[in-house]
Amino acid sequence: MREYKINFTTNTITVSKSFAIAASDPSKPEFETLSKLQAAYPGMRIVHKTHRSPSKANANKGLTYERMEGYINLHENAAELLVTFEAVKKIAAQQKNPYLFTRNWFIEQFPDYGKLPDISSNGKILYVLPVELPAAEKDDTAESSRKAPAEGAELARVS
């Protein structure tokens, strides 16, 4: 890695922390290098390189199928939601990125995931209506809807 960088546009010499520490000791070669740079470019300022700020952390990092299922089990209508979850996983298996497809459904279904939930008197998260399956999924689940009630059907809200 390069220990210093000359920028003629900003008229600066940027040095790394380790280079600056070594350059403060006159017996080290970094001291000589910095002295030569200052002599060659007397009008330039010496600045210290700063670290890059980390990008915003992914709020859904670590969201696995097991954690999705565990969160679904906390709801009052967990049985109905788990049936939908399993259907989404089966549909996702046909997609290019099955996990991403399932995760996107989960985030749409549970927009309050990661926030403090409203807990009912029995210790479960209040009833959540299932979101409607995307158009691509409806075609694939047409057969299964004859066997079981429609997963996207609206039910009365329990409070």
Order of alpha helices (4+ residues) and beta strands (2+ residues): beta-beta-alpha-alpha-beta-alpha-alpha-alpha-alpha-alpha
